[in-house]
Amino acid sequence: MNLFVLIFGYLRARPLNTLLNIILLSLGLAMITILLLFSRQLKEKIADNTQGIDLVVGAKGSPLQLILCNVFHIDFPTGNIKLQEADRLAKHRLVKSAIPLALGDSYQGYRIVGTTRAYAELYAAELADGTWWKEDREVTVGSTAARLLKLKPGDTFASAHGLGTEGHAHEEHPFVVTGVLKPTYSALDNLILTNVATIWLVHEHEEVLVKPDSLQASRLVPTSFASDSTREITSILIRYRNPIAAIQLPRYINSQTNMQAASPSFEAARLLSIVGVGIEALTGFAYVLIMISALSIFIALYNSLKERKYDLAIMRSMGASRGKLFWATQLEGVVLTVSGSVLGVALGHGVWYLFTVLVSESQTAGMNAGTCYREELYLLAGSVMLGMVCSLIPSLQAYRTDIHKVLSQG
């Protein structure tokens, strides 16, 4: 008799037991799969968004808020800093490069960022359509923002103050889309990029910008005077000139200026440690579910073996070897655990997909339910081992079946 036909026959004979064992195991593995997808993609997004940024300098406040706002663009600014002071810092001997960011407005919840082309170059951004912005009120749109807002080169729109959709609209200063970027799988995909002067223009309602001489021009914003004490930006993204800057520059900024310095790598590690506590707690609960499932499978196999002792004796009398009975019970446990594992991994991806569809923030964060990781193969391999361990004692009992004793009692 074919072993698999025999095994599936046994499983069909106890449908409720079989279903309960598979569901228990699948729930535990689904939870682990969701946590795996969340933690791995969170780490990847943090790495993608912090590349090339050694330090973020902005208004004094929460360092974590400074990073969340100016690197990941998922929080509000801590305030503004003077362009004049930021410009002096950009010329510091320990600063290799500095990129200005000016925030304040958005369109349908997607942030408009006043910056320079160097910001897009941080993420190796390339154009999918159109051209880069050149003049005031021209914008280049990230791939996700362009797709969800249905924007293309030539379209116009009016920005709103703040990040919400209910803010005051600036209809008197419409923006013109000049280009759309290819996906970079970073925060850049969710942004609308323009120059810093445009952010000032929209809020001042009049064109007071001039083109200064090169000797007087600001290093961060060439269209502004370096000596202009009225201009403000939100932050600057700094890259160190040498390793010693990591020690000296943050301390100098925090103690000798009116600005605040925050390290993306340090704050990201702190964020991961905070999130990691919840992940570890949920992972522990998932493993408890798996252990309960394993115990349930063991009890089910042990009890079923008692019920089918006579069947096993008949099989032995018809020529079935001890090894065949052993592997029949082993495979029954493996089939149960593999079925639960496959269902659990599929369920985990399905729940993660629903999350990315229903929660708009997950789409803007670039979360993807279609991504698979090597650890999922380890889960499936582990399920085979779990099935073999759970069915080991029942298998040994099946192996030791005494034909004469069982039949004489039958």
TITI-419500 format. One record per residue (C-alpha): residue in one letter; x, y, z. Coordinates in nm, 3 decimals. Layout:
REM residues N
<rec r="A" east="X" north="Y" up="Z"/>
...
This chain:
REM residues 410
<rec r="M" east="0.000" north="0.000" up="0.000"/>
<rec r="N" east="0.123" north="0.354" up="-0.081"/>
<rec r="L" east="0.232" north="0.530" up="0.240"/>
<rec r="F" east="0.086" north="0.868" up="0.141"/>
<rec r="V" east="-0.253" north="0.715" up="0.058"/>
<rec r="L" east="-0.250" north="0.548" up="0.399"/>
<rec r="I" east="-0.150" north="0.871" up="0.578"/>
<rec r="F" east="-0.414" north="1.085" up="0.412"/>
<rec r="G" east="-0.668" north="0.817" up="0.489"/>
<rec r="Y" east="-0.579" north="0.840" up="0.859"/>
<rec r="L" east="-0.596" north="1.222" up="0.852"/>
<rec r="R" east="-0.935" north="1.221" up="0.679"/>
<rec r="A" east="-1.067" north="0.981" up="0.943"/>
<rec r="R" east="-1.012" north="1.254" up="1.209"/>
<rec r="P" east="-1.096" north="1.577" up="1.022"/>
<rec r="L" east="-1.160" north="1.800" up="1.326"/>
<rec r="N" east="-0.841" north="1.689" up="1.501"/>
<rec r="T" east="-0.640" north="1.737" up="1.184"/>
<rec r="L" east="-0.789" north="2.082" up="1.120"/>
<rec r="L" east="-0.727" north="2.197" up="1.478"/>
<rec r="N" east="-0.361" north="2.094" up="1.467"/>
<rec r="I" east="-0.302" north="2.265" up="1.132"/>
<rec r="I" east="-0.478" north="2.588" up="1.241"/>
<rec r="L" east="-0.286" north="2.612" up="1.570"/>
<rec r="L" east="0.048" north="2.571" up="1.396"/>
<rec r="S" east="-0.042" north="2.804" up="1.109"/>
<rec r="L" east="-0.145" north="3.084" up="1.347"/>
<rec r="G" east="0.188" north="3.070" up="1.528"/>
<rec r="L" east="0.389" north="3.065" up="1.205"/>
<rec r="A" east="0.172" north="3.338" up="1.049"/>
<rec r="M" east="0.253" north="3.565" up="1.342"/>
<rec r="I" east="0.625" north="3.490" up="1.312"/>
<rec r="T" east="0.610" north="3.556" up="0.935"/>
<rec r="I" east="0.439" north="3.893" up="0.987"/>
<rec r="L" east="0.695" north="3.994" up="1.251"/>
<rec r="L" east="0.977" north="3.880" up="1.020"/>
<rec r="L" east="0.841" north="4.087" up="0.729"/>
<rec r="F" east="0.791" north="4.390" up="0.952"/>
<rec r="S" east="1.131" north="4.383" up="1.124"/>
<rec r="R" east="1.333" north="4.304" up="0.810"/>
<rec r="Q" east="1.159" north="4.565" up="0.596"/>
<rec r="L" east="1.184" north="4.824" up="0.873"/>
<rec r="K" east="1.561" north="4.768" up="0.896"/>
<rec r="E" east="1.595" north="4.781" up="0.518"/>
<rec r="K" east="1.400" north="5.108" up="0.494"/>
<rec r="I" east="1.610" north="5.262" up="0.771"/>
<rec r="A" east="1.930" north="5.160" up="0.589"/>
<rec r="D" east="1.798" north="5.287" up="0.254"/>
<rec r="N" east="1.695" north="5.625" up="0.395"/>
<rec r="T" east="2.003" north="5.700" up="0.605"/>
<rec r="Q" east="2.266" north="5.624" up="0.341"/>
<rec r="G" east="2.503" north="5.915" up="0.291"/>
<rec r="I" east="2.368" north="6.111" up="0.591"/>
<rec r="D" east="2.602" north="6.129" up="0.891"/>
<rec r="L" east="2.426" north="6.406" up="1.083"/>
<rec r="V" east="2.098" north="6.596" up="1.077"/>
<rec r="V" east="2.104" north="6.953" up="1.211"/>
<rec r="G" east="1.784" north="7.139" up="1.294"/>
<rec r="A" east="1.602" north="7.330" up="1.566"/>
<rec r="K" east="1.644" north="7.217" up="1.926"/>
<rec r="G" east="1.393" north="6.960" up="2.045"/>
<rec r="S" east="1.364" north="6.583" up="2.027"/>
<rec r="P" east="1.655" north="6.420" up="1.838"/>
<rec r="L" east="1.432" north="6.129" up="1.734"/>
<rec r="Q" east="1.167" north="6.368" up="1.602"/>
<rec r="L" east="1.439" north="6.550" up="1.408"/>
<rec r="I" east="1.540" north="6.224" up="1.238"/>
<rec r="L" east="1.183" north="6.102" up="1.177"/>
<rec r="C" east="1.089" north="6.433" up="1.017"/>
<rec r="N" east="1.395" north="6.512" up="0.806"/>
<rec r="V" east="1.514" north="6.162" up="0.708"/>
<rec r="F" east="1.199" north="5.947" up="0.705"/>
<rec r="H" east="0.948" north="6.232" up="0.658"/>
<rec r="I" east="0.688" north="6.083" up="0.894"/>
<rec r="D" east="0.679" north="6.350" up="1.166"/>
<rec r="F" east="0.655" north="6.726" up="1.209"/>
<rec r="P" east="0.957" north="6.962" up="1.222"/>
<rec r="T" east="1.100" north="7.068" up="1.556"/>
<rec r="G" east="1.113" north="7.422" up="1.416"/>
<rec r="N" east="1.329" north="7.628" up="1.181"/>
<rec r="I" east="1.691" north="7.738" up="1.189"/>
<rec r="K" east="1.849" north="8.054" up="1.051"/>
<rec r="L" east="1.996" north="8.013" up="0.704"/>
<rec r="Q" east="2.285" north="8.239" up="0.804"/>
<rec r="E" east="2.382" north="8.011" up="1.093"/>
<rec r="A" east="2.331" north="7.696" up="0.886"/>
<rec r="D" east="2.548" north="7.845" up="0.612"/>
<rec r="R" east="2.834" north="7.905" up="0.857"/>
<rec r="L" east="2.810" north="7.543" up="0.969"/>
<rec r="A" east="2.816" north="7.422" up="0.607"/>
<rec r="K" east="3.156" north="7.594" up="0.568"/>
<rec r="H" east="3.299" north="7.422" up="0.877"/>
<rec r="R" east="3.629" north="7.240" up="0.820"/>
<rec r="L" east="3.478" north="6.909" up="0.940"/>
<rec r="V" east="3.184" north="6.921" up="0.697"/>
<rec r="K" east="3.233" north="6.756" up="0.360"/>
<rec r="S" east="2.887" north="6.837" up="0.223"/>
<rec r="A" east="2.560" north="6.987" up="0.347"/>
<rec r="I" east="2.214" north="6.965" up="0.192"/>
<rec r="P" east="1.938" north="7.210" up="0.295"/>
<rec r="L" east="1.578" north="7.103" up="0.356"/>
<rec r="A" east="1.285" north="7.345" up="0.380"/>
<rec r="L" east="0.953" north="7.192" up="0.486"/>
<rec r="G" east="0.609" north="7.326" up="0.558"/>
<rec r="D" east="0.362" north="7.240" up="0.282"/>
<rec r="S" east="0.216" north="6.929" up="0.127"/>
<rec r="Y" east="-0.025" north="6.815" up="-0.144"/>
<rec r="Q" east="-0.289" north="6.557" up="-0.049"/>
<rec r="G" east="-0.072" north="6.447" up="0.244"/>
<rec r="Y" east="0.251" north="6.415" up="0.039"/>
<rec r="R" east="0.526" north="6.646" up="0.165"/>
<rec r="I" east="0.676" north="6.919" up="-0.054"/>
<rec r="V" east="1.047" north="6.954" up="0.017"/>
<rec r="G" east="1.258" north="7.254" up="-0.077"/>
<rec r="T" east="1.612" north="7.130" up="-0.139"/>
<rec r="T" east="1.882" north="7.090" up="-0.406"/>
<rec r="R" east="1.961" north="6.822" up="-0.664"/>
<rec r="A" east="2.219" north="6.683" up="-0.421"/>
<rec r="Y" east="1.934" north="6.547" up="-0.207"/>
<rec r="A" east="1.801" north="6.336" up="-0.495"/>
<rec r="E" east="2.156" north="6.223" up="-0.573"/>
<rec r="L" east="2.183" north="6.078" up="-0.220"/>
<rec r="Y" east="1.942" north="5.806" up="-0.332"/>
<rec r="A" east="2.076" north="5.776" up="-0.688"/>
<rec r="A" east="1.741" north="5.906" up="-0.818"/>
<rec r="E" east="1.680" north="5.904" up="-1.193"/>
<rec r="L" east="1.405" north="6.055" up="-1.403"/>
<rec r="A" east="1.133" north="5.829" up="-1.538"/>
<rec r="D" east="0.963" north="6.110" up="-1.729"/>
<rec r="G" east="1.016" north="6.482" up="-1.787"/>
<rec r="T" east="1.296" north="6.696" up="-1.643"/>
<rec r="W" east="1.429" north="6.816" up="-1.308"/>
<rec r="W" east="1.288" north="7.133" up="-1.157"/>
<rec r="K" east="1.476" north="7.450" up="-1.255"/>
<rec r="E" east="1.264" north="7.756" up="-1.180"/>
<rec r="D" east="1.057" north="7.858" up="-0.879"/>
<rec r="R" east="0.730" north="7.664" up="-0.831"/>
<rec r="E" east="0.851" north="7.381" up="-1.054"/>
<rec r="V" east="0.852" north="7.035" up="-0.892"/>
<rec r="T" east="0.985" north="6.686" up="-0.957"/>
<rec r="V" east="0.766" north="6.415" up="-0.803"/>
<rec r="G" east="0.869" north="6.085" up="-0.643"/>
<rec r="S" east="0.741" north="5.765" up="-0.805"/>
<rec r="T" east="0.490" north="5.662" up="-0.535"/>
<rec r="A" east="0.353" north="6.015" up="-0.493"/>
<rec r="A" east="0.315" north="6.056" up="-0.870"/>
<rec r="R" east="0.136" north="5.720" up="-0.904"/>
<rec r="L" east="-0.108" north="5.770" up="-0.616"/>
<rec r="L" east="-0.171" north="6.139" up="-0.690"/>
<rec r="K" east="-0.192" north="6.071" up="-1.066"/>
<rec r="L" east="0.057" north="6.348" up="-1.146"/>
<rec r="K" east="0.253" north="6.376" up="-1.469"/>
<rec r="P" east="0.470" north="6.642" up="-1.635"/>
<rec r="G" east="0.262" north="6.948" up="-1.719"/>
<rec r="D" east="0.008" north="6.905" up="-1.438"/>
<rec r="T" east="-0.047" north="7.184" up="-1.187"/>
<rec r="F" east="-0.166" north="7.180" up="-0.826"/>
<rec r="A" east="-0.193" north="7.403" up="-0.520"/>
<rec r="S" east="-0.017" north="7.310" up="-0.198"/>
<rec r="A" east="-0.170" north="7.310" up="0.150"/>
<rec r="H" east="-0.005" north="7.421" up="0.473"/>
<rec r="G" east="0.112" north="7.136" up="0.695"/>
<rec r="L" east="0.092" north="6.762" up="0.631"/>
<rec r="G" east="-0.286" north="6.719" up="0.643"/>
<rec r="T" east="-0.538" north="6.760" up="0.363"/>
<rec r="E" east="-0.736" north="7.027" up="0.551"/>
<rec r="G" east="-0.465" north="7.293" up="0.567"/>
<rec r="H" east="-0.487" north="7.637" up="0.408"/>
<rec r="A" east="-0.434" north="7.605" up="0.031"/>
<rec r="H" east="-0.201" north="7.838" up="-0.159"/>
<rec r="E" east="-0.405" north="7.869" up="-0.480"/>
<rec r="E" east="-0.225" north="8.192" up="-0.570"/>
<rec r="H" east="0.101" north="8.002" up="-0.613"/>
<rec r="P" east="0.031" north="7.687" up="-0.820"/>
<rec r="F" east="0.307" north="7.431" up="-0.868"/>
<rec r="V" east="0.396" north="7.287" up="-1.208"/>
<rec r="V" east="0.514" north="6.927" up="-1.243"/>
<rec r="T" east="0.821" north="6.904" up="-1.466"/>
<rec r="G" east="0.926" north="6.546" up="-1.401"/>
<rec r="V" east="0.861" north="6.211" up="-1.229"/>
<rec r="L" east="1.132" north="5.998" up="-1.068"/>
<rec r="K" east="1.197" north="5.626" up="-1.102"/>
<rec r="P" east="1.139" north="5.420" up="-0.784"/>
<rec r="T" east="1.426" north="5.442" up="-0.534"/>
<rec r="Y" east="1.249" north="5.239" up="-0.262"/>
<rec r="S" east="1.324" north="5.512" up="-0.009"/>
<rec r="A" east="1.140" north="5.809" up="0.144"/>
<rec r="L" east="1.220" north="6.001" up="-0.175"/>
<rec r="D" east="0.945" north="5.807" up="-0.356"/>
<rec r="N" east="0.684" north="5.983" up="-0.140"/>
<rec r="L" east="0.815" north="6.338" up="-0.177"/>
<rec r="I" east="0.755" north="6.633" up="-0.407"/>
<rec r="L" east="1.086" north="6.812" up="-0.465"/>
<rec r="T" east="1.143" north="7.176" up="-0.550"/>
<rec r="N" east="1.396" north="7.448" up="-0.463"/>
<rec r="V" east="1.418" north="7.620" up="-0.125"/>
<rec r="A" east="1.326" north="7.959" up="-0.276"/>
<rec r="T" east="0.985" north="7.820" up="-0.376"/>
<rec r="I" east="0.900" north="7.735" up="-0.013"/>
<rec r="W" east="0.986" north="8.091" up="0.090"/>
<rec r="L" east="0.792" north="8.238" up="-0.202"/>
<rec r="V" east="0.473" north="8.042" up="-0.127"/>
<rec r="H" east="0.468" north="8.163" up="0.234"/>
<rec r="E" east="0.574" north="8.524" up="0.172"/>
<rec r="H" east="0.323" north="8.575" up="-0.114"/>
<rec r="E" east="0.561" north="8.801" up="-0.299"/>
<rec r="E" east="0.879" north="8.761" up="-0.497"/>
<rec r="V" east="1.157" north="8.922" up="-0.294"/>
<rec r="L" east="1.427" north="8.680" up="-0.403"/>
<rec r="V" east="1.730" north="8.812" up="-0.589"/>
<rec r="K" east="2.025" north="8.651" up="-0.761"/>
<rec r="P" east="2.326" north="8.755" up="-0.548"/>
<rec r="D" east="2.683" north="8.777" up="-0.666"/>
<rec r="S" east="2.883" north="8.459" up="-0.622"/>
<rec r="L" east="3.091" north="8.621" up="-0.346"/>
<rec r="Q" east="2.777" north="8.704" up="-0.149"/>
<rec r="A" east="2.572" north="8.393" up="-0.228"/>
<rec r="S" east="2.474" north="8.144" up="0.039"/>
<rec r="R" east="2.647" north="7.809" up="0.004"/>
<rec r="L" east="2.328" north="7.619" up="0.086"/>
<rec r="V" east="2.084" north="7.835" up="-0.117"/>
<rec r="P" east="2.271" north="8.017" up="-0.396"/>
<rec r="T" east="1.969" north="8.236" up="-0.476"/>
<rec r="S" east="1.993" north="8.401" up="-0.132"/>
<rec r="F" east="2.251" north="8.630" up="0.025"/>
<rec r="A" east="2.485" north="8.468" up="0.275"/>
<rec r="S" east="2.438" north="8.767" up="0.508"/>
<rec r="D" east="2.056" north="8.752" up="0.502"/>
<rec r="S" east="1.949" north="8.700" up="0.864"/>
<rec r="T" east="1.576" north="8.677" up="0.786"/>
<rec r="R" east="1.577" north="8.354" up="0.590"/>
<rec r="E" east="1.509" north="8.020" up="0.760"/>
<rec r="I" east="1.523" north="7.654" up="0.661"/>
<rec r="T" east="1.413" north="7.342" up="0.846"/>
<rec r="S" east="1.737" north="7.144" up="0.860"/>
<rec r="I" east="2.059" north="7.048" up="0.688"/>
<rec r="L" east="2.187" north="6.698" up="0.615"/>
<rec r="I" east="2.560" north="6.672" up="0.677"/>
<rec r="R" east="2.827" north="6.434" up="0.560"/>
<rec r="Y" east="3.152" north="6.422" up="0.761"/>
<rec r="R" east="3.486" north="6.511" up="0.606"/>
<rec r="N" east="3.676" north="6.264" up="0.827"/>
<rec r="P" east="3.612" north="6.023" up="1.119"/>
<rec r="I" east="3.716" north="6.280" up="1.382"/>
<rec r="A" east="3.410" north="6.487" up="1.283"/>
<rec r="A" east="3.180" north="6.223" up="1.436"/>
<rec r="I" east="3.330" north="6.306" up="1.777"/>
<rec r="Q" east="3.376" north="6.683" up="1.756"/>
<rec r="L" east="3.103" north="6.819" up="1.530"/>
<rec r="P" east="2.784" north="6.706" up="1.716"/>
<rec r="R" east="2.926" north="6.830" up="2.047"/>
<rec r="Y" east="3.020" north="7.165" up="1.891"/>
<rec r="I" east="2.675" north="7.213" up="1.738"/>
<rec r="N" east="2.481" north="7.117" up="2.051"/>
<rec r="S" east="2.689" north="7.332" up="2.286"/>
<rec r="Q" east="2.806" north="7.627" up="2.076"/>
<rec r="T" east="2.509" north="7.701" up="1.848"/>
<rec r="N" east="2.133" north="7.749" up="1.866"/>
<rec r="M" east="2.088" north="7.433" up="1.661"/>
<rec r="Q" east="2.066" north="7.064" up="1.746"/>
<rec r="A" east="2.259" north="6.774" up="1.592"/>
<rec r="A" east="2.120" north="6.420" up="1.576"/>
<rec r="S" east="2.285" north="6.107" up="1.437"/>
<rec r="P" east="2.055" north="5.899" up="1.211"/>
<rec r="S" east="2.240" north="5.576" up="1.293"/>
<rec r="F" east="2.216" north="5.630" up="1.669"/>
<rec r="E" east="1.850" north="5.737" up="1.667"/>
<rec r="A" east="1.756" north="5.456" up="1.427"/>
<rec r="A" east="1.920" north="5.204" up="1.661"/>
<rec r="R" east="1.725" north="5.354" up="1.952"/>
<rec r="L" east="1.402" north="5.331" up="1.751"/>
<rec r="L" east="1.471" north="4.967" up="1.664"/>
<rec r="S" east="1.539" north="4.886" up="2.029"/>
<rec r="I" east="1.202" north="5.039" up="2.127"/>
<rec r="V" east="1.016" north="4.851" up="1.856"/>
<rec r="G" east="1.218" north="4.536" up="1.928"/>
<rec r="V" east="1.062" north="4.498" up="2.274"/>
<rec r="G" east="0.716" north="4.457" up="2.124"/>
<rec r="I" east="0.846" north="4.228" up="1.848"/>
<rec r="E" east="1.015" north="4.000" up="2.101"/>
<rec r="A" east="0.698" north="3.980" up="2.314"/>
<rec r="L" east="0.482" north="3.888" up="2.014"/>
<rec r="T" east="0.744" north="3.639" up="1.890"/>
<rec r="G" east="0.741" north="3.471" up="2.231"/>
<rec r="F" east="0.362" north="3.440" up="2.212"/>
<rec r="A" east="0.392" north="3.291" up="1.862"/>
<rec r="Y" east="0.637" north="3.027" up="1.986"/>
<rec r="V" east="0.396" north="2.939" up="2.267"/>
<rec r="L" east="0.130" north="2.874" up="2.001"/>
<rec r="I" east="0.374" north="2.654" up="1.810"/>
<rec r="M" east="0.462" north="2.455" up="2.123"/>
<rec r="I" east="0.092" north="2.405" up="2.199"/>
<rec r="S" east="0.044" north="2.288" up="1.841"/>
<rec r="A" east="0.337" north="2.045" up="1.873"/>
<rec r="L" east="0.195" north="1.903" up="2.195"/>
<rec r="S" east="-0.146" north="1.869" up="2.031"/>
<rec r="I" east="0.004" north="1.681" up="1.735"/>
<rec r="F" east="0.192" north="1.448" up="1.970"/>
<rec r="I" east="-0.122" north="1.371" up="2.173"/>
<rec r="A" east="-0.327" north="1.317" up="1.857"/>
<rec r="L" east="-0.073" north="1.074" up="1.712"/>
<rec r="Y" east="-0.031" north="0.894" up="2.044"/>
<rec r="N" east="-0.406" north="0.847" up="2.089"/>
<rec r="S" east="-0.465" north="0.749" up="1.729"/>
<rec r="L" east="-0.194" north="0.486" up="1.759"/>
<rec r="K" east="-0.388" north="0.319" up="2.039"/>
<rec r="E" east="-0.701" north="0.318" up="1.823"/>
<rec r="R" east="-0.529" north="0.161" up="1.524"/>
<rec r="K" east="-0.312" north="-0.102" up="1.696"/>
<rec r="Y" east="-0.523" north="-0.376" up="1.538"/>
<rec r="D" east="-0.480" north="-0.215" up="1.191"/>
<rec r="L" east="-0.105" north="-0.206" up="1.235"/>
<rec r="A" east="-0.098" north="-0.572" up="1.342"/>
<rec r="I" east="-0.299" north="-0.670" up="1.034"/>
<rec r="M" east="-0.058" north="-0.474" up="0.814"/>
<rec r="R" east="0.237" north="-0.652" up="0.975"/>
<rec r="S" east="0.071" north="-0.992" up="0.919"/>
<rec r="M" east="0.020" north="-0.901" up="0.551"/>
<rec r="G" east="0.390" north="-0.837" up="0.503"/>
<rec r="A" east="0.444" north="-0.471" up="0.601"/>
<rec r="S" east="0.785" north="-0.423" up="0.760"/>
<rec r="R" east="0.850" north="-0.256" up="1.096"/>
<rec r="G" east="1.028" north="0.025" up="0.911"/>
<rec r="K" east="0.721" north="0.093" up="0.698"/>
<rec r="L" east="0.504" north="0.132" up="1.008"/>
<rec r="F" east="0.767" north="0.358" up="1.164"/>
<rec r="W" east="0.785" north="0.588" up="0.862"/>
<rec r="A" east="0.408" north="0.590" up="0.817"/>
<rec r="T" east="0.368" north="0.748" up="1.162"/>
<rec r="Q" east="0.666" north="0.979" up="1.106"/>
<rec r="L" east="0.527" north="1.103" up="0.776"/>
<rec r="E" east="0.186" north="1.162" up="0.933"/>
<rec r="G" east="0.345" north="1.407" up="1.179"/>
<rec r="V" east="0.552" north="1.570" up="0.904"/>
<rec r="V" east="0.249" north="1.614" up="0.676"/>
<rec r="L" east="0.059" north="1.784" up="0.960"/>
<rec r="T" east="0.342" north="2.026" up="1.045"/>
<rec r="V" east="0.436" north="2.106" up="0.684"/>
<rec r="S" east="0.069" north="2.172" up="0.599"/>
<rec r="G" east="0.040" north="2.405" up="0.898"/>
<rec r="S" east="0.369" north="2.578" up="0.811"/>
<rec r="V" east="0.285" north="2.639" up="0.445"/>
<rec r="L" east="-0.057" north="2.768" up="0.543"/>
<rec r="G" east="0.098" north="2.986" up="0.816"/>
<rec r="V" east="0.356" north="3.147" up="0.584"/>
<rec r="A" east="0.090" north="3.207" up="0.318"/>
<rec r="L" east="-0.145" north="3.350" up="0.581"/>
<rec r="G" east="0.133" north="3.579" up="0.710"/>
<rec r="H" east="0.195" north="3.720" up="0.362"/>
<rec r="G" east="-0.180" north="3.754" up="0.307"/>
<rec r="V" east="-0.230" north="3.952" up="0.628"/>
<rec r="W" east="0.072" north="4.170" up="0.546"/>
<rec r="Y" east="-0.074" north="4.236" up="0.200"/>
<rec r="L" east="-0.406" north="4.346" up="0.352"/>
<rec r="F" east="-0.213" north="4.572" up="0.587"/>
<rec r="T" east="-0.029" north="4.738" up="0.299"/>
<rec r="V" east="-0.356" north="4.785" up="0.109"/>
<rec r="L" east="-0.568" north="4.915" up="0.398"/>
<rec r="V" east="-0.308" north="5.130" up="0.576"/>
<rec r="S" east="-0.194" north="5.410" up="0.348"/>
<rec r="E" east="0.113" north="5.486" up="0.563"/>
<rec r="S" east="0.251" north="5.139" up="0.486"/>
<rec r="Q" east="0.231" north="5.213" up="0.113"/>
<rec r="T" east="0.419" north="5.539" up="0.153"/>
<rec r="A" east="0.675" north="5.357" up="0.367"/>
<rec r="G" east="0.735" north="5.110" up="0.083"/>
<rec r="M" east="0.626" north="4.794" up="0.266"/>
<rec r="N" east="0.588" north="4.496" up="0.031"/>
<rec r="A" east="0.402" north="4.171" up="0.096"/>
<rec r="G" east="0.557" north="3.999" up="-0.205"/>
<rec r="T" east="0.909" north="3.996" up="-0.062"/>
<rec r="C" east="1.029" north="3.657" up="0.069"/>
<rec r="Y" east="1.324" north="3.599" up="0.299"/>
<rec r="R" east="1.558" north="3.308" up="0.360"/>
<rec r="E" east="1.428" north="3.275" up="0.716"/>
<rec r="E" east="1.095" north="3.155" up="0.577"/>
<rec r="L" east="1.272" north="2.851" up="0.429"/>
<rec r="Y" east="1.418" north="2.789" up="0.774"/>
<rec r="L" east="1.064" north="2.793" up="0.914"/>
<rec r="L" east="0.955" north="2.528" up="0.664"/>
<rec r="A" east="1.265" north="2.316" up="0.734"/>
<rec r="G" east="1.202" north="2.354" up="1.106"/>
<rec r="S" east="0.845" north="2.234" up="1.060"/>
<rec r="V" east="0.975" north="1.906" up="0.912"/>
<rec r="M" east="1.199" north="1.858" up="1.216"/>
<rec r="L" east="0.911" north="1.947" up="1.449"/>
<rec r="G" east="0.687" north="1.688" up="1.283"/>
<rec r="M" east="0.952" north="1.418" up="1.318"/>
<rec r="V" east="1.012" north="1.500" up="1.687"/>
<rec r="C" east="0.639" north="1.507" up="1.767"/>
<rec r="S" east="0.583" north="1.168" up="1.605"/>
<rec r="L" east="0.901" north="1.001" up="1.730"/>
<rec r="I" east="0.749" north="0.821" up="2.033"/>
<rec r="P" east="0.432" north="0.707" up="1.846"/>
<rec r="S" east="0.657" north="0.591" up="1.558"/>
<rec r="L" east="0.872" north="0.383" up="1.793"/>
<rec r="Q" east="0.559" north="0.227" up="1.941"/>
<rec r="A" east="0.435" north="0.144" up="1.592"/>
<rec r="Y" east="0.776" north="-0.009" up="1.516"/>
<rec r="R" east="0.751" north="-0.232" up="1.825"/>
<rec r="T" east="0.399" north="-0.357" up="1.752"/>
<rec r="D" east="0.364" north="-0.718" up="1.871"/>
<rec r="I" east="0.149" north="-0.897" up="1.610"/>
<rec r="H" east="0.066" north="-1.200" up="1.821"/>
<rec r="K" east="-0.023" north="-1.004" up="2.135"/>
<rec r="V" east="-0.248" north="-0.755" up="1.953"/>
<rec r="L" east="-0.431" north="-1.015" up="1.744"/>
<rec r="S" east="-0.484" north="-1.240" up="2.041"/>
<rec r="Q" east="-0.647" north="-0.951" up="2.227"/>
<rec r="G" east="-0.857" north="-0.853" up="1.919"/>
